Amino acid sequence: MFSFSTPDVWEKIKNIQNTCEEALKLTSPYLVPEDPARDIQVLHPKFHPPKKGFATIEGQARMLHDLASIELQAMELGVRTLVEYPDAPQGFKEELLAVTVSEAQHLSMCIEGIESLGYKWGDWPVHLALWKSVSVEDTLLDRILIVHRYLEGSGLDAGDTLIKRLEGPASKSTIQNIVKQINFEEIGHVDFGSRWYREICKLEKLDPANDFPARMDSLRVRLPKRVEPLNRDLRMKAGFSEEEIAYYEALRQDFLKPRGK
């Protein structure tokens, strides 16, 4: 149910609208599986084969494959939030439905882009690092902070870096356009998280300025390390405050430190 146990990626995409609409009807939390099903090999990132540079078609296809895996996890995390928090505000859930369907469209664009380069979904292994960043123990505020503000916020930084790297003459214009469109639309996805994080803090009588650093401090140990330079302009458009950007910059610098220091 809810596509978590459906391996076929195109089936997941085809059914996403109905899946989300069914999720909105839940009145009690739904227990999700430990891992979502996949129709291709899943490996820890340290076991993935080396990547070729963007000057090669294979390197560009591999980049889209990695991006497709991220979009697939983002789509599934959207459904997961809908089924695990049926008591969330109705407006939040309706907006999340739209975000989740948008993630499915991004996934479709990536797979079609891979195929246009002569490769296919499954030519490389994928990981489940984003899925494993969340927990059944999360509060709704935790989940919003992890998925929409940390993971997707970091995606804005990474996407901007990808766009700059794809500006070389060897890059296919269609591939550049896919990445540009996704990164532009992800601004709205992150802003969705920013707005609802503050709205739910208000409902719970919490001060976001105090809650954000405290909550991030408690969550950071299980989050993937992100070391791309922060794109301040994109993050401001996506609803981050100056203080939140400063927190993430300090966190990035901490991640960049050699181990043991």
N, C-alpha and C positions, 0 to 999 in steps of 0.2 A: 504493500500500500504506500502511496505518496512517492513512488518511483525510487525510493532508496534501495529496494531489492531488485530493481530492473537494471540489468547490466548495459543494454544497448543504448548508446549515447543519443541516437536519433529518436528512439522511443521516449527518452527522458525529455528531449526538446519538444517533441510533438505533443506530449501530454501535460506540459508545464502549466498552461492556463487552467485546465480542468483540475489539475493537482492542487493548485493554489486556491481555487474556488472551493474545493472540498475541504481544504484545511481551514478556511474561514468558518466553516459550519461546526467545527469541533467545540465542545463545551468542557472537555477535560483534556489534560495533556496526553499526547501520544508518545509512546516509548519508541525512540528511533534505534536502529541497529548500531552496533559499535562502529562499523565502517559502511559506507555506501558501496553498492556493487559497481564493478567496472567490467567493461568488455575488452580491456587491454591490461598489460602487465603493470602492477603497482610495486614500486621499490622505494626504499629510503633514498633521498637525494644523493647521499654519498656513494651509492652504487650505480648511479646513472652514468652512461658513457660520456666521454668528453664531447664538448660542443665545438662546432666549426664556426668561424667568424661570419659576420653578416655580409662579407664580400662574396660569399658563396650562396647559391640557391638553397643548398641543404641547411646552412646556418640560419637562413631566414625562415625556412619551413620548421626547423626545430624551435625557433623562437615562438612562432605561432602555435606550435604544439604545446609548449610550456604555458603560453597564455590561455590556450583552450582549456587546459587542466585547471588553471586558476578560475576561469569563468564558470566551469562546471561545478567546482566546489562552492563558488559564490552563489550559484543558482540553488544548489542543494542546501546551503546554509540558510538561504532565505526561506525555503520550505521548512527547514528544521525549526527556525524561530517561530514560524506560524503555528506549527503543530505542538511545540513545547510551551508556548505562552498564549493559550487561547483567551486568557483574561486581559491581554494587552489592550490598550485603547483601540477602538474600532478604526479611527483615522490612521493610526500607526499601521495596523494590519492591511488596510486597503492600499496605503502607499507602498508598503513592503511587497505586496502582490505585484504592483507595477514594476518595482525595482527588480524583482526576481524574474519576471518575464523578460525584462530588458537584458538581464544577464544571459538568459537563454538565447536571445538574439545575437549577443556578442559571441557566444560559444559557436553558434551556427556560422557566423562570419569567419571565425578563425578556422574551423574545419574546412569550409569551402576555400579559404585562402591557401591552406595546406595542400589541398587537392589541385588547386590551380598551378602549384609549383611542381607537381608530379609526385607528391608524397601522399601519405594517408594517415588518418588517426590510428594510432597504435604502432607506428614505425619506431617510436621510442617509448620507454616506460614513463609513468607519471608517479606523483606522490600524493599524499593526503595530509600534508602539513597544515593546511588551513582548517580542514575539518577537525583535526586533532587539537587545534588551538582552543576549542570551546569544550564545555563540559555540561553534563546534565545538572551540575550543582550551580551553574551560573544564574545570577539574577538577570532580569531583563536589561537592567542598566549595564551589567557586565557584558552581556551579549552584544549590545549596541556598541559599546566601547571597543570590544575586541574586533568584531566583524566590520562595522561600518566606519569606525574612526581610526582604528589601528591598521588592520589588514588592507582595507580599501584605501585608506589615506596613504599608506605606504605605496600602494599601487599607483597613485597619482605621481609620486616621485619617480618610480621605476618606469612608468609609461612615458614620462617626459624624457628620460634618459634614452629609452628605446627610439623615440622619434628622432632625436638628435643623431643617434648612431645609424639610423636608416636613411640619412640624408645623402649618403654617398652615391656615386653614379651607378654602382652595381646593384642597388636596391630597386626592386620592382615598385612602381608608383602605387599599384593596387594594394600592396602590402603596407606601404606607408599610410595610405588612406584608411585601412582597417584599424591600424594602431591609433591613428589620430582620432578617428570617430569614437573608438572605445574610450580613449582617455578623456575626450571632451564630455561624453555622457557619464563617465564615472564621477565627474565633479558633482553632478546632481545626486548620485547615489550616496556620496560621502556627505553632502549637505543634508540629505534626508536623515542620516545618523546624527549629525550635529544638532539639527533642530529638535529631533525627538529625544536626544539625550538631555537637552536642557528642559524640554517640556515635561519629561517624566521626573527629572530632578525636582521640578516645581511641584508636581503632583505629590511627590513623596516628601516635600518640604526640606529639600537638600539644596545647599548652595553649590552650584556647579564649579565655582572657582576653588572651593575646598575639596569637593568630592573627586574632581578629575585627577589631581596628582595622587591623592590617597588611594583611589581605586586602581590607577595605573601601577602604583608601587606594589600593590597586592597581586596584580595580574601578570606583570612583566616576565616573571620567571618561566612562564609556559608559552610565551609568544615567540614566533620566529624572529631571529635577529634581522633587522633591516638597516643597511648601512649606506643606501643611496643618499646623495645630497638632498636635503629637503627643498621642495619647490614652494617657496613662501607664497608666491602669488596664487598658485593653484589652491593651496591650503586655505588661504584667506577667502577665496571664492567659495570654498566648500564649507565655510562656517567655523574655521578654527580661530581662536583668539590668539593674540600675541603671546600670552602666557602659556597657552597649550603648545604653540609652535616652539617656544623656548624649551618647554619640557621635553618634547620629542627630539630637539637638537641635542640636548644634554644626554638623552638616552642613546642617541646614535653615537655620540662621542664615547660613551661608556662601552658600547658594543665594539667600537674600533680599537679599544685598548687591548694590548696583548694579554693573554691569559696569565693569571697570577699577579696582576698589577691592579 
